[in-house]
Every structure is written in C-alpha cells, then in structure tokens.
Amino acid sequence: MAVQEKKTNSSRYYSNKRIRARIDKLLFENAKVQSSLGTDTTEEEWDKAREHTKKIAYKIYEIDKDFALSNFLEVNFKDVL
C-alpha cells in the first residue's frame, strides 16, 4: 500500500478560528446575494450581484489571500496583487 501524502494548505482559514469566523460571515453574505438571483433576474441585477461578490472577495483576500485565490476563481485579483 502506498502511503498517501497529507495535503497541506497554507490558508489560515483552516487553522485560525477567528479568521474562519470572519470569512464565514462574508461567505454567508455572498450566499445571500447569490441565492437572490434567478431566471427572472435582470442583467442590471446580475451586474450588481457580481460587483457585490467582487467586493466580498476582496475583503476575504485582505484576510486570507490563499483562501480567496482558491475559492473565487472568477475574480481577478491582479489589481490587488
């Protein structure tokens, strides 16, 4: 049997309870925004939701860069980097 390597993640989200709580709060806010979108949503509403998600992603990036980069692939963080 081969020994599996344990995955290491440098994200502080997984090792720091306070950081996890702050990020979870932001993720919950993002979930509320995303869940309000539907098939009858206008393009303007979609744009507002995308911008709101982007703002949340930037806030998460300030807290934990690794977590944000791995979980918000649709957001371009080059402006922040």
C-alpha positions in Angstrom: 0.0 0.0 0.0 1.2 3.4 -0.9 1.4 6.0 1.8 -0.7 9.0 0.9 0.8 12.4 1.5 -1.1 14.6 3.8 -2.3 17.7 2.0 -1.0 20.9 3.5 -2.9 24.1 3.0 -1.3 27.4 3.8 -4.7 29.1 4.2 -5.2 30.4 7.7 -8.9 29.7 7.3 -8.3 26.1 8.3 -6.1 26.8 11.3 -7.4 30.0 12.9 -10.9 30.1 14.4 -11.2 33.9 14.3 -10.2 34.1 10.7 -12.6 31.3 9.8 -15.4 33.1 11.6 -14.7 36.4 9.8 -14.6 34.7 6.4 -17.6 32.5 7.1 -19.6 35.7 7.8 -18.5 37.2 4.5 -19.3 33.9 2.7 -22.8 33.9 4.2 -23.3 37.4 2.9 -22.2 36.3 -0.5 -24.5 33.3 -0.4 -27.5 35.6 0.3 -26.6 37.7 -2.7 -26.2 34.6 -5.0 -29.4 33.0 -3.7 -31.5 36.0 -4.6 -30.7 35.6 -8.3 -33.0 33.6 -10.5 -34.2 33.1 -14.1 -36.2 36.3 -14.0 -33.2 38.4 -12.8 -32.4 41.4 -15.0 -28.9 42.0 -16.4 -28.6 45.0 -14.1 -29.3 42.8 -11.0 -26.7 40.3 -12.2 -24.1 43.1 -12.6 -24.9 44.4 -9.1 -24.5 40.9 -7.7 -21.2 40.3 -9.5 -19.9 43.6 -8.1 -21.0 42.7 -4.6 -19.4 39.3 -4.8 -16.2 41.0 -6.1 -16.2 43.4 -3.0 -16.7 40.4 -0.7 -13.9 38.5 -2.4 -11.5 41.5 -2.0 -12.4 41.6 1.7 -11.6 37.9 2.1 -8.4 38.5 0.1 -7.3 41.1 2.7 -7.9 38.5 5.5 -6.6 35.3 3.8 -5.0 35.6 0.3 -4.7 31.8 -0.2 -8.4 31.2 0.6 -9.6 33.9 -1.7 -7.4 32.9 -4.6 -8.6 29.3 -4.4 -12.3 30.0 -3.9 -13.0 33.0 -6.0 -11.6 31.9 -9.4 -13.9 34.2 -11.3 -12.4 37.3 -9.6 -9.3 38.9 -11.0 -7.1 39.8 -8.0 -4.3 41.3 -10.2 -5.5 44.8 -9.2 -4.8 43.8 -5.6 -1.6 41.8 -6.1 
